[in-house]
């Protein structure tokens, strides 16, 4: 049996049963819910998930998913799971005063070093002492480029000073 990987994104007004409805459709087509990220954003329930399903059941699952009422949904073909090459991995945390463009500024510097975002979460919150809006980000980055760890850490330190944010990094191979 040949398997397809489907990448499903959805957004809809938050209501009970959304996850169950999607999961039931995946199950009814003998699909396997493999990975997901689900979150409430601005009164909506938003998700991204990876499902494996036989090629024979792929189109039926796609059709059933698209029929779910009240969800904006896209289904895309994923690629097979490649064997990972040797990569350096970094966990980066950033906290500082929020301002428009902060994500663009941070990730322009990181991309220039050949770093790839594996996962990222961000949020804004009021600082406890002043009420100033803080931006928090945590990201898992990786690189297969021959960039030294010390160079990456130096760029992160300089970035922190330039943007007046606290940046910390933890590396592993």
Buried (B, 14 or more C-beta within 10 A) or exposed (E): EEEBBBBBBBEBEEEEEBBEBBBEBBEEBEBEBBEBEEEEEEEBBBBBBBBBBBEEBBEBBBEBBEEBEEBEBEBEEBEEEEEEEEEBEBBBEBBBBBEEEBEEBBBEBBEEBBBEEEEEEEEEEEEEEEEEEBBBBBBBBBBEEEBEEEEBBEBBEEBBEEBEBEBBBEEEE
